[in-house]
Amino acid sequence: MIKFLGKFQKVQNFIHSTVIVSSQLRGISTNATIVKSAVFNLQEASKDQVQEFVKSFDTVVTDCDGVLWLSNNAISGSADTINYFRKIGKKIYYVTNNSTLKRSELAATATKLGFIACPEEILSAAYLAGHYFKDIGFTKKVYLLGSDGLGEELESVGVRHIGVGPDHVKPNVKSTKPSELDPEVGAVVVGFDAHVSYPKLLKAASYLASEQCLFVATNMEERFRKPDSIVIPGTGTLVRAVETCSARKAVVVGKPFKYVRKYLASIGLNSARTLMIGDRCSTDIELGVRCGFQTMLVLSGATSPKELETLRNSKTPPLPDVVLPKLGDLLSLVC
């Protein structure tokens, strides 16, 4: 295990300033000195420090893939830790950039893996996309590069859509005519689409040629790595492709962008007493920092110890307040 910090004095020059407090913790402390973005290995804290840390937040906002489970398998101890938080009175919100499943499906997955969860506690990128269109009173049709789950979240707020599933590649795809486009389309939405193709990119760019056509993306994660060295291109790869061919920029509703921050603010979270848990600095920790939350990075998903050490040494923001190998390790430290 990498020694992220031997002493807190080593991080005095980090991006965020040092604050002296008497009782409430921000992150973790030594002699009442609180250091934000300290990348502190919580396993090096005393039990009293860990207990004070847990007492310092009332709400937990957690990512799912890579923090709670991987490939639909719960990460050891993660369910026990989240359920412990709930038992001692913490509010739990599951915030994920997964755009392929409905909230009810994600809640069912969580429950199957041992987590106490209900759809109302789940904030997915698919749900946020539907909520966005509901917010603006959208009445036209969406051209969707995405999945059935994203389409169903749009349908749940009355938004019609086309485009889900494979699109037949014609011998001469460049011969597509304007009459083949749906005149009712008033927005293009890009989520994760395993059926992405040249015809889909052509149609998305053609719809977006109209300045009145909205352009919305669920998230910007470029890729995901599996233990067997397989790299899965993420939604961000598709968004960049559509942005390139349309010469437009998408409004992104997922982490860590403005819309999800606005939504979290609307449910009345106390920023100073909220903990954001994630496995990726560029989305999860960034969201926490922008919202003013405390932040915890776990190394069970997207970020490896080596990658985190590189970020820490280069002082590349955003950096987490505390770090653990996996979320399940917290329970043994506090109990």
BALOBA-1460 file (C-alpha; in Angstrom, 3 decimals):
// residues 335
<rec num="1" residu="m" x="0.000" y="0.000" z="0.000"/>
<rec num="2" residu="i" x="1.362" y="3.377" z="-0.990"/>
<rec num="3" residu="k" x="2.112" y="5.769" z="1.854"/>
<rec num="4" residu="f" x="0.084" y="8.664" z="0.547"/>
<rec num="5" residu="l" x="1.220" y="10.974" z="3.341"/>
<rec num="6" residu="g" x="3.512" y="10.322" z="6.242"/>
<rec num="7" residu="k" x="2.626" y="13.488" z="8.105"/>
<rec num="8" residu="f" x="0.038" y="16.159" z="7.498"/>
<rec num="9" residu="q" x="2.722" y="18.841" z="7.432"/>
<rec num="10" residu="k" x="3.801" y="17.538" z="4.048"/>
<rec num="11" residu="v" x="0.642" y="18.814" z="2.428"/>
<rec num="12" residu="q" x="0.764" y="22.434" z="3.567"/>
<rec num="13" residu="n" x="1.453" y="23.506" z="-0.012"/>
<rec num="14" residu="f" x="-1.568" y="21.713" z="-1.499"/>
<rec num="15" residu="i" x="-4.135" y="23.559" z="-3.537"/>
<rec num="16" residu="h" x="-6.614" y="24.246" z="-0.735"/>
<rec num="17" residu="s" x="-5.689" y="26.224" z="2.344"/>
<rec num="18" residu="t" x="-5.205" y="24.962" z="5.884"/>
<rec num="19" residu="v" x="-7.938" y="25.823" z="8.373"/>
<rec num="20" residu="i" x="-7.786" y="25.610" z="12.162"/>
<rec num="21" residu="v" x="-10.959" y="24.407" z="13.894"/>
<rec num="22" residu="s" x="-11.866" y="23.173" z="17.337"/>
<rec num="23" residu="s" x="-14.588" y="20.571" z="16.961"/>
<rec num="24" residu="q" x="-15.896" y="19.916" z="13.437"/>
<rec num="25" residu="l" x="-13.668" y="18.034" z="11.025"/>
<rec num="26" residu="r" x="-13.214" y="18.798" z="7.335"/>
<rec num="27" residu="g" x="-11.578" y="15.668" z="5.993"/>
<rec num="28" residu="i" x="-9.281" y="14.435" z="8.748"/>
<rec num="29" residu="s" x="-7.144" y="16.173" z="11.335"/>
<rec num="30" residu="t" x="-3.943" y="16.095" z="13.314"/>
<rec num="31" residu="n" x="-3.822" y="18.366" z="16.354"/>
<rec num="32" residu="a" x="-6.932" y="20.164" z="15.043"/>
<rec num="33" residu="t" x="-5.185" y="21.116" z="11.773"/>
<rec num="34" residu="i" x="-7.538" y="20.422" z="8.881"/>
<rec num="35" residu="v" x="-6.145" y="19.992" z="5.393"/>
<rec num="36" residu="k" x="-8.346" y="19.826" z="2.324"/>
<rec num="37" residu="s" x="-7.267" y="17.692" z="-0.634"/>
<rec num="38" residu="a" x="-4.769" y="15.961" z="1.659"/>
<rec num="39" residu="v" x="-4.962" y="12.542" z="-0.071"/>
<rec num="40" residu="f" x="-4.691" y="11.144" z="3.435"/>
<rec num="41" residu="n" x="-4.700" y="7.371" z="3.838"/>
<rec num="42" residu="l" x="-7.487" y="6.885" z="6.366"/>
<rec num="43" residu="q" x="-5.914" y="3.597" z="7.432"/>
<rec num="44" residu="e" x="-3.143" y="5.664" z="9.068"/>
<rec num="45" residu="a" x="-5.596" y="7.539" z="11.325"/>
<rec num="46" residu="s" x="-6.358" y="6.548" z="14.897"/>
<rec num="47" residu="k" x="-9.741" y="5.046" z="15.723"/>
<rec num="48" residu="d" x="-10.736" y="8.298" z="17.457"/>
<rec num="49" residu="q" x="-9.843" y="10.282" z="14.347"/>
<rec num="50" residu="v" x="-11.847" y="7.949" z="12.127"/>
<rec num="51" residu="q" x="-14.840" y="8.161" z="14.452"/>
<rec num="52" residu="e" x="-14.634" y="11.964" z="14.409"/>
<rec num="53" residu="f" x="-14.430" y="11.835" z="10.632"/>
<rec num="54" residu="v" x="-17.597" y="9.731" z="10.440"/>
<rec num="55" residu="k" x="-19.356" y="12.126" z="12.831"/>
<rec num="56" residu="s" x="-18.438" y="15.078" z="10.601"/>
<rec num="57" residu="f" x="-20.983" y="14.272" z="7.865"/>
<rec num="58" residu="d" x="-24.727" y="13.623" z="7.861"/>
<rec num="59" residu="t" x="-25.167" y="12.695" z="4.191"/>
<rec num="60" residu="v" x="-23.287" y="10.280" z="1.958"/>
<rec num="61" residu="v" x="-23.305" y="10.782" z="-1.800"/>
<rec num="62" residu="t" x="-21.695" y="7.764" z="-3.419"/>
<rec num="63" residu="d" x="-20.788" y="6.594" z="-6.883"/>
<rec num="64" residu="c" x="-21.766" y="3.003" z="-7.698"/>
<rec num="65" residu="d" x="-19.576" y="1.230" z="-10.287"/>
<rec num="66" residu="g" x="-16.085" y="0.830" z="-8.877"/>
<rec num="67" residu="v" x="-17.120" y="1.927" z="-5.368"/>
<rec num="68" residu="l" x="-19.999" y="-0.360" z="-4.431"/>
<rec num="69" residu="w" x="-19.798" y="-3.028" z="-7.108"/>
<rec num="70" residu="l" x="-17.905" y="-4.172" z="-10.194"/>
<rec num="71" residu="s" x="-19.524" y="-6.100" z="-13.061"/>
<rec num="72" residu="n" x="-22.643" y="-6.639" z="-10.931"/>
<rec num="73" residu="n" x="-20.597" y="-8.134" z="-8.080"/>
<rec num="74" residu="a" x="-20.525" y="-6.290" z="-4.768"/>
<rec num="75" residu="i" x="-17.079" y="-5.151" z="-3.666"/>
<rec num="76" residu="s" x="-16.239" y="-6.800" z="-0.352"/>
<rec num="77" residu="g" x="-17.614" y="-4.875" z="2.625"/>
<rec num="78" residu="s" x="-19.204" y="-2.076" z="0.606"/>
<rec num="79" residu="a" x="-22.812" y="-3.047" z="1.378"/>
<rec num="80" residu="d" x="-22.065" y="-3.444" z="5.086"/>
<rec num="81" residu="t" x="-20.468" y="0.019" z="5.179"/>
<rec num="82" residu="i" x="-23.293" y="1.801" z="3.357"/>
<rec num="83" residu="n" x="-25.895" y="0.026" z="5.479"/>
<rec num="84" residu="y" x="-23.920" y="0.951" z="8.613"/>
<rec num="85" residu="f" x="-24.024" y="4.609" z="7.574"/>
<rec num="86" residu="r" x="-27.781" y="4.327" z="7.221"/>
<rec num="87" residu="k" x="-28.079" y="2.561" z="10.597"/>
<rec num="88" residu="i" x="-26.327" y="5.438" z="12.402"/>
<rec num="89" residu="g" x="-28.584" y="8.023" z="10.780"/>
<rec num="90" residu="k" x="-26.792" y="9.084" z="7.603"/>
<rec num="91" residu="k" x="-28.809" y="9.920" z="4.493"/>
<rec num="92" residu="i" x="-27.641" y="7.994" z="1.424"/>
<rec num="93" residu="y" x="-27.762" y="9.059" z="-2.210"/>
<rec num="94" residu="y" x="-26.441" y="6.888" z="-5.029"/>
<rec num="95" residu="v" x="-25.190" y="9.186" z="-7.807"/>
<rec num="96" residu="t" x="-24.028" y="7.412" z="-10.941"/>
<rec num="97" residu="n" x="-23.213" y="8.379" z="-14.521"/>
<rec num="98" residu="n" x="-24.657" y="5.072" z="-15.682"/>
<rec num="99" residu="s" x="-27.117" y="5.962" z="-18.456"/>
<rec num="100" residu="t" x="-28.128" y="2.449" z="-19.473"/>
<rec num="101" residu="l" x="-30.530" y="1.602" z="-16.637"/>
<rec num="102" residu="k" x="-33.620" y="3.161" z="-15.099"/>
<rec num="103" residu="r" x="-33.535" y="4.207" z="-11.451"/>
<rec num="104" residu="s" x="-35.788" y="1.282" z="-10.544"/>
<rec num="105" residu="e" x="-33.387" y="-1.144" z="-12.237"/>
<rec num="106" residu="l" x="-30.383" y="0.340" z="-10.430"/>
<rec num="107" residu="a" x="-32.248" y="0.114" z="-7.119"/>
<rec num="108" residu="a" x="-33.052" y="-3.531" z="-7.847"/>
<rec num="109" residu="t" x="-29.388" y="-4.209" z="-8.625"/>
<rec num="110" residu="a" x="-28.288" y="-2.533" z="-5.395"/>
<rec num="111" residu="t" x="-30.841" y="-4.479" z="-3.349"/>
<rec num="112" residu="k" x="-29.800" y="-7.775" z="-4.941"/>
<rec num="113" residu="l" x="-26.188" y="-7.051" z="-3.936"/>
<rec num="114" residu="g" x="-27.106" y="-6.374" z="-0.301"/>
<rec num="115" residu="f" x="-27.534" y="-2.599" z="-0.228"/>
<rec num="116" residu="i" x="-30.583" y="-0.937" z="1.250"/>
<rec num="117" residu="a" x="-31.765" y="1.304" z="-1.577"/>
<rec num="118" residu="c" x="-34.897" y="2.725" z="-3.174"/>
<rec num="119" residu="p" x="-35.332" y="4.453" z="-6.549"/>
<rec num="120" residu="e" x="-35.828" y="7.861" z="-4.910"/>
<rec num="121" residu="e" x="-32.287" y="7.678" z="-3.499"/>
<rec num="122" residu="i" x="-30.734" y="7.007" z="-6.913"/>
<rec num="123" residu="l" x="-29.620" y="9.842" z="-9.152"/>
<rec num="124" residu="s" x="-28.496" y="8.392" z="-12.482"/>
<rec num="125" residu="a" x="-27.395" y="10.178" z="-15.629"/>
<rec num="126" residu="a" x="-30.419" y="8.709" z="-17.443"/>
<rec num="127" residu="y" x="-32.787" y="10.093" z="-14.811"/>
<rec num="128" residu="l" x="-31.057" y="13.483" z="-14.930"/>
<rec num="129" residu="a" x="-31.483" y="13.644" z="-18.710"/>
<rec num="130" residu="g" x="-35.226" y="13.099" z="-18.365"/>
<rec num="131" residu="h" x="-35.422" y="15.591" z="-15.506"/>
<rec num="132" residu="y" x="-33.572" y="18.173" z="-17.623"/>
<rec num="133" residu="f" x="-36.140" y="17.996" z="-20.413"/>
<rec num="134" residu="k" x="-38.973" y="18.115" z="-17.904"/>
<rec num="135" residu="d" x="-37.412" y="21.232" z="-16.361"/>
<rec num="136" residu="i" x="-37.352" y="23.106" z="-19.665"/>
<rec num="137" residu="g" x="-40.823" y="22.002" z="-20.766"/>
<rec num="138" residu="f" x="-39.531" y="20.196" z="-23.847"/>
<rec num="139" residu="t" x="-42.337" y="19.034" z="-26.164"/>
<rec num="140" residu="k" x="-40.527" y="17.889" z="-29.304"/>
<rec num="141" residu="k" x="-38.863" y="14.570" z="-30.075"/>
<rec num="142" residu="v" x="-35.351" y="13.403" z="-29.138"/>
<rec num="143" residu="y" x="-32.913" y="11.671" z="-31.448"/>
<rec num="144" residu="l" x="-31.182" y="9.319" z="-29.037"/>
<rec num="145" residu="l" x="-27.785" y="7.691" z="-29.168"/>
<rec num="146" residu="g" x="-28.332" y="5.564" z="-26.111"/>
<rec num="147" residu="s" x="-29.962" y="2.575" z="-24.501"/>
<rec num="148" residu="d" x="-33.439" y="1.359" z="-23.648"/>
<rec num="149" residu="g" x="-32.973" y="2.505" z="-20.045"/>
<rec num="150" residu="l" x="-32.240" y="6.076" z="-21.091"/>
<rec num="151" residu="g" x="-35.171" y="5.998" z="-23.484"/>
<rec num="152" residu="e" x="-37.490" y="4.770" z="-20.733"/>
<rec num="153" residu="e" x="-36.391" y="7.579" z="-18.392"/>
<rec num="154" residu="l" x="-37.251" y="10.063" z="-21.162"/>
<rec num="155" residu="e" x="-40.612" y="8.372" z="-21.697"/>
<rec num="156" residu="s" x="-41.354" y="8.595" z="-17.957"/>
<rec num="157" residu="v" x="-41.461" y="12.398" z="-18.272"/>
<rec num="158" residu="g" x="-43.398" y="12.347" z="-21.552"/>
<rec num="159" residu="v" x="-40.480" y="12.831" z="-23.952"/>
<rec num="160" residu="r" x="-40.764" y="10.941" z="-27.232"/>
<rec num="161" residu="h" x="-37.607" y="9.593" z="-28.836"/>
<rec num="162" residu="i" x="-36.180" y="7.687" z="-31.792"/>
<rec num="163" residu="g" x="-32.826" y="6.083" z="-32.509"/>
<rec num="164" residu="v" x="-32.381" y="3.326" z="-29.907"/>
<rec num="165" residu="g" x="-30.873" y="0.125" z="-31.343"/>
<rec num="166" residu="p" x="-28.881" y="-0.650" z="-34.491"/>
<rec num="167" residu="d" x="-29.158" y="1.639" z="-37.512"/>
<rec num="168" residu="h" x="-28.829" y="-0.157" z="-40.843"/>
<rec num="169" residu="v" x="-25.720" y="0.870" z="-42.798"/>
<rec num="170" residu="k" x="-26.679" y="1.480" z="-46.423"/>
<rec num="171" residu="p" x="-24.207" y="0.777" z="-49.266"/>
<rec num="172" residu="n" x="-23.826" y="4.513" z="-49.799"/>
<rec num="173" residu="v" x="-24.594" y="6.086" z="-46.442"/>
<rec num="174" residu="k" x="-23.511" y="9.516" z="-47.677"/>
<rec num="175" residu="s" x="-26.545" y="9.568" z="-49.990"/>
<rec num="176" residu="t" x="-28.891" y="10.137" z="-47.008"/>
<rec num="177" residu="k" x="-31.509" y="12.743" z="-47.918"/>
<rec num="178" residu="p" x="-33.046" y="15.455" z="-45.701"/>
<rec num="179" residu="s" x="-36.419" y="13.774" z="-46.182"/>
<rec num="180" residu="e" x="-35.092" y="10.808" z="-44.177"/>
<rec num="181" residu="l" x="-34.732" y="12.971" z="-41.061"/>
<rec num="182" residu="d" x="-37.637" y="13.343" z="-38.638"/>
<rec num="183" residu="p" x="-38.857" y="16.965" z="-38.687"/>
<rec num="184" residu="e" x="-40.194" y="16.603" z="-35.124"/>
<rec num="185" residu="v" x="-36.740" y="16.112" z="-33.623"/>
<rec num="186" residu="g" x="-35.750" y="19.060" z="-31.455"/>
<rec num="187" residu="a" x="-32.873" y="17.557" z="-29.469"/>
<rec num="188" residu="v" x="-30.028" y="15.074" z="-29.734"/>
<rec num="189" residu="v" x="-29.132" y="13.128" z="-26.591"/>
<rec num="190" residu="v" x="-25.949" y="11.065" z="-26.332"/>
<rec num="191" residu="g" x="-25.571" y="8.340" z="-23.720"/>
<rec num="192" residu="f" x="-23.842" y="4.970" z="-23.835"/>
<rec num="193" residu="d" x="-24.724" y="3.306" z="-27.161"/>
<rec num="194" residu="a" x="-23.201" y="-0.061" z="-28.037"/>
<rec num="195" residu="h" x="-24.797" y="0.290" z="-31.501"/>
<rec num="196" residu="v" x="-23.109" y="3.554" z="-32.443"/>
<rec num="197" residu="s" x="-22.429" y="3.737" z="-36.187"/>
<rec num="198" residu="y" x="-21.676" y="6.097" z="-39.040"/>
<rec num="199" residu="p" x="-25.384" y="6.525" z="-39.890"/>
<rec num="200" residu="k" x="-26.095" y="7.532" z="-36.289"/>
<rec num="201" residu="l" x="-23.303" y="10.109" z="-36.268"/>
<rec num="202" residu="l" x="-24.523" y="11.443" z="-39.615"/>
<rec num="203" residu="k" x="-28.075" y="11.860" z="-38.326"/>
<rec num="204" residu="a" x="-27.001" y="13.414" z="-35.041"/>
<rec num="205" residu="a" x="-24.814" y="15.964" z="-36.822"/>
<rec num="206" residu="s" x="-27.553" y="16.704" z="-39.351"/>
<rec num="207" residu="y" x="-30.153" y="17.379" z="-36.662"/>
<rec num="208" residu="l" x="-27.668" y="19.552" z="-34.793"/>
<rec num="209" residu="a" x="-27.055" y="21.624" z="-37.927"/>
<rec num="210" residu="s" x="-30.126" y="23.527" z="-36.756"/>
<rec num="211" residu="e" x="-29.237" y="25.980" z="-33.988"/>
<rec num="212" residu="q" x="-32.661" y="25.347" z="-32.460"/>
<rec num="213" residu="c" x="-31.842" y="21.671" z="-31.897"/>
<rec num="214" residu="l" x="-30.667" y="21.023" z="-28.331"/>
<rec num="215" residu="f" x="-27.577" y="18.919" z="-27.668"/>
<rec num="216" residu="v" x="-27.490" y="17.007" z="-24.367"/>
<rec num="217" residu="a" x="-25.047" y="14.356" z="-23.092"/>
<rec num="218" residu="t" x="-25.354" y="12.149" z="-20.042"/>
<rec num="219" residu="n" x="-21.655" y="12.142" z="-19.062"/>
<rec num="220" residu="m" x="-18.114" y="12.454" z="-20.353"/>
<rec num="221" residu="e" x="-16.224" y="9.372" z="-19.097"/>
<rec num="222" residu="e" x="-13.930" y="8.448" z="-21.958"/>
<rec num="223" residu="r" x="-13.263" y="4.812" z="-21.127"/>
<rec num="224" residu="f" x="-13.395" y="2.013" z="-18.574"/>
<rec num="225" residu="r" x="-10.747" y="-0.631" z="-18.000"/>
<rec num="226" residu="k" x="-11.507" y="-4.200" z="-17.037"/>
<rec num="227" residu="p" x="-9.126" y="-6.444" z="-15.064"/>
<rec num="228" residu="d" x="-8.465" y="-8.535" z="-18.179"/>
<rec num="229" residu="s" x="-6.917" y="-5.518" z="-19.988"/>
<rec num="230" residu="i" x="-10.026" y="-4.948" z="-22.097"/>
<rec num="231" residu="v" x="-10.789" y="-1.214" z="-22.548"/>
<rec num="232" residu="i" x="-14.448" y="-0.215" z="-22.872"/>
<rec num="233" residu="p" x="-14.944" y="3.097" z="-24.718"/>
<rec num="234" residu="g" x="-17.236" y="5.252" z="-22.599"/>
<rec num="235" residu="t" x="-19.975" y="7.744" z="-23.364"/>
<rec num="236" residu="g" x="-17.470" y="10.590" z="-23.499"/>
<rec num="237" residu="t" x="-15.913" y="8.996" z="-26.574"/>
<rec num="238" residu="l" x="-19.272" y="9.133" z="-28.366"/>
<rec num="239" residu="v" x="-20.001" y="12.668" z="-27.173"/>
<rec num="240" residu="r" x="-16.661" y="13.891" z="-28.509"/>
<rec num="241" residu="a" x="-17.404" y="12.262" z="-31.864"/>
<rec num="242" residu="v" x="-20.775" y="14.017" z="-32.135"/>
<rec num="243" residu="e" x="-19.271" y="17.304" z="-30.943"/>
<rec num="244" residu="t" x="-16.615" y="17.001" z="-33.648"/>
<rec num="245" residu="c" x="-18.912" y="16.238" z="-36.549"/>
<rec num="246" residu="s" x="-21.589" y="18.733" z="-35.481"/>
<rec num="247" residu="a" x="-19.234" y="21.544" z="-34.403"/>
<rec num="248" residu="r" x="-21.421" y="21.888" z="-31.300"/>
<rec num="249" residu="k" x="-20.798" y="21.490" z="-27.574"/>
<rec num="250" residu="a" x="-23.103" y="19.339" z="-25.465"/>
<rec num="251" residu="v" x="-24.836" y="20.313" z="-22.239"/>
<rec num="252" residu="v" x="-23.735" y="17.518" z="-19.895"/>
<rec num="253" residu="v" x="-26.184" y="16.580" z="-17.119"/>
<rec num="254" residu="g" x="-24.075" y="14.011" z="-15.231"/>
<rec num="255" residu="k" x="-21.116" y="14.290" z="-12.852"/>
<rec num="256" residu="p" x="-19.389" y="16.664" z="-12.303"/>
<rec num="257" residu="f" x="-21.253" y="19.240" z="-14.367"/>
<rec num="258" residu="k" x="-23.544" y="22.093" z="-13.431"/>
<rec num="259" residu="y" x="-26.905" y="20.361" z="-13.808"/>
<rec num="260" residu="v" x="-26.240" y="17.556" z="-11.321"/>
<rec num="261" residu="r" x="-24.797" y="20.107" z="-8.873"/>
<rec num="262" residu="k" x="-27.957" y="22.183" z="-9.250"/>
<rec num="263" residu="y" x="-30.093" y="19.092" z="-8.608"/>
<rec num="264" residu="l" x="-28.152" y="18.145" z="-5.483"/>
<rec num="265" residu="a" x="-28.500" y="21.688" z="-4.178"/>
<rec num="266" residu="s" x="-32.255" y="21.520" z="-4.770"/>
<rec num="267" residu="i" x="-32.692" y="18.596" z="-2.359"/>
<rec num="268" residu="g" x="-31.313" y="20.635" z="0.521"/>
<rec num="269" residu="l" x="-27.969" y="19.013" z="1.262"/>
<rec num="270" residu="n" x="-25.738" y="20.721" z="3.804"/>
<rec num="271" residu="s" x="-22.529" y="20.933" z="1.777"/>
<rec num="272" residu="a" x="-20.268" y="21.176" z="4.814"/>
<rec num="273" residu="r" x="-21.728" y="17.963" z="6.248"/>
<rec num="274" residu="t" x="-21.865" y="15.842" z="3.097"/>
<rec num="275" residu="l" x="-19.318" y="13.215" z="2.041"/>
<rec num="276" residu="m" x="-18.760" y="12.361" z="-1.626"/>
<rec num="277" residu="i" x="-17.320" y="8.878" z="-2.232"/>
<rec num="278" residu="g" x="-15.968" y="7.922" z="-5.639"/>
<rec num="279" residu="d" x="-13.341" y="6.028" z="-7.596"/>
<rec num="280" residu="r" x="-12.526" y="8.683" z="-10.184"/>
<rec num="281" residu="c" x="-11.040" y="12.118" z="-9.466"/>
<rec num="282" residu="s" x="-12.218" y="13.764" z="-12.692"/>
<rec num="283" residu="t" x="-15.898" y="13.040" z="-12.001"/>
<rec num="284" residu="d" x="-16.624" y="11.995" z="-8.405"/>
<rec num="285" residu="i" x="-14.020" y="14.017" z="-6.539"/>
<rec num="286" residu="e" x="-14.503" y="16.956" z="-8.897"/>
<rec num="287" residu="l" x="-18.220" y="16.926" z="-8.125"/>
<rec num="288" residu="g" x="-17.508" y="16.847" z="-4.401"/>
<rec num="289" residu="v" x="-15.030" y="19.707" z="-4.604"/>
<rec num="290" residu="r" x="-17.347" y="21.868" z="-6.707"/>
<rec num="291" residu="c" x="-20.214" y="21.234" z="-4.301"/>
<rec num="292" residu="g" x="-18.107" y="21.940" z="-1.220"/>
<rec num="293" residu="f" x="-18.441" y="18.352" z="0.055"/>
<rec num="294" residu="q" x="-15.843" y="16.332" z="1.911"/>
<rec num="295" residu="t" x="-14.351" y="13.773" z="-0.454"/>
<rec num="296" residu="m" x="-13.156" y="10.183" z="-0.259"/>
<rec num="297" residu="l" x="-11.467" y="8.287" z="-3.083"/>
<rec num="298" residu="v" x="-11.451" y="4.493" z="-3.096"/>
<rec num="299" residu="l" x="-8.974" y="2.528" z="-5.201"/>
<rec num="300" residu="s" x="-11.302" y="-0.336" z="-6.075"/>
<rec num="301" residu="g" x="-12.356" y="1.022" z="-9.459"/>
<rec num="302" residu="a" x="-11.130" y="3.485" z="-12.079"/>
<rec num="303" residu="t" x="-8.110" y="4.903" z="-10.206"/>
<rec num="304" residu="s" x="-5.123" y="2.733" z="-9.382"/>
<rec num="305" residu="p" x="-2.691" y="3.456" z="-6.514"/>
<rec num="306" residu="k" x="-0.015" y="4.296" z="-9.101"/>
<rec num="307" residu="e" x="-2.278" y="6.769" z="-10.886"/>
<rec num="308" residu="l" x="-3.243" y="8.425" z="-7.624"/>
<rec num="309" residu="e" x="0.414" y="8.705" z="-6.602"/>
<rec num="310" residu="t" x="1.135" y="10.461" z="-9.898"/>
<rec num="311" residu="l" x="-1.728" y="12.912" z="-9.337"/>
<rec num="312" residu="r" x="-0.637" y="13.533" z="-5.761"/>
<rec num="313" residu="n" x="3.015" y="14.119" z="-6.665"/>
<rec num="314" residu="s" x="2.048" y="16.545" z="-9.437"/>
<rec num="315" residu="k" x="-0.561" y="18.185" z="-7.173"/>
<rec num="316" residu="t" x="-3.064" y="17.862" z="-10.006"/>
<rec num="317" residu="p" x="-6.532" y="18.919" z="-8.840"/>
<rec num="318" residu="p" x="-9.043" y="17.757" z="-7.899"/>
<rec num="319" residu="l" x="-7.513" y="15.701" z="-5.103"/>
<rec num="320" residu="p" x="-9.507" y="13.826" z="-2.440"/>
<rec num="321" residu="d" x="-9.414" y="14.612" z="1.257"/>
<rec num="322" residu="v" x="-9.050" y="10.960" z="2.270"/>
<rec num="323" residu="v" x="-8.283" y="7.667" z="0.530"/>
<rec num="324" residu="l" x="-8.998" y="3.994" z="1.187"/>
<rec num="325" residu="p" x="-8.204" y="0.861" z="-0.827"/>
<rec num="326" residu="k" x="-11.917" y="0.041" z="-0.779"/>
<rec num="327" residu="l" x="-14.998" y="1.363" z="1.001"/>
<rec num="328" residu="g" x="-15.406" y="-1.828" z="3.043"/>
<rec num="329" residu="d" x="-12.130" y="-1.051" z="4.845"/>
<rec num="330" residu="l" x="-13.805" y="1.821" z="6.715"/>
<rec num="331" residu="l" x="-15.973" y="-0.393" z="8.869"/>
<rec num="332" residu="s" x="-13.038" y="-2.135" z="10.540"/>
<rec num="333" residu="l" x="-11.462" y="1.254" z="11.280"/>
<rec num="334" residu="v" x="-14.481" y="2.761" z="12.991"/>
<rec num="335" residu="c" x="-15.981" y="-0.233" z="14.843"/>
